[in-house]
């Protein structure tokens, strides 16, 4: 009964918000990638370009990474991540995410920790790390990440809602 009450407490606020976003804040889930493997979309030219040869700015690269990761194209996302600043907390967060989804949980946790050293307020890195902890059955550590998300001002974000749901249900998110 205690677990049912905890699960209800954790999930009801998420259900009420209807929030299914994909970033640290209030974004919506990314679109599906428009390009084939090895290519990314350039909004300015409205064409697909080779990932390694693109001249896209970091925000455009990040948008492509999110789309690829959401589509389950984790290796393709990592090719784009290699074009991004190595010590950017968003880069480190998505290197963690893609490695976790590829089954490399220890590598993923190292990337999340690096992202949080760069930016302790990165609630998305905390959410993804917490979801990895849920997958490992480390619920107390996942709860600690949820508390830290809230302490960093992440209450009401997708990052908080997704981790809260993962803790309550054991189901993690693919974006």
Buried (B, 14 or more C-beta within 10 A) or exposed (E): EEEEEEBEEBBEBBEEBEBBBBBBEEEEBBEEBBBEEEBBBBEEEEEBBEBEEBEBEEEBBBBBBBBBBBBEBBEBBBBBBEBBEEEBBBBBBBBBBBBBBBEBBEBBBBBBEBBBEBBBBBBBBBBBBBBBBBBEEBBEBBBBBBEBBBEBEBEBBBBBBBBBBBBBEEEBBEB
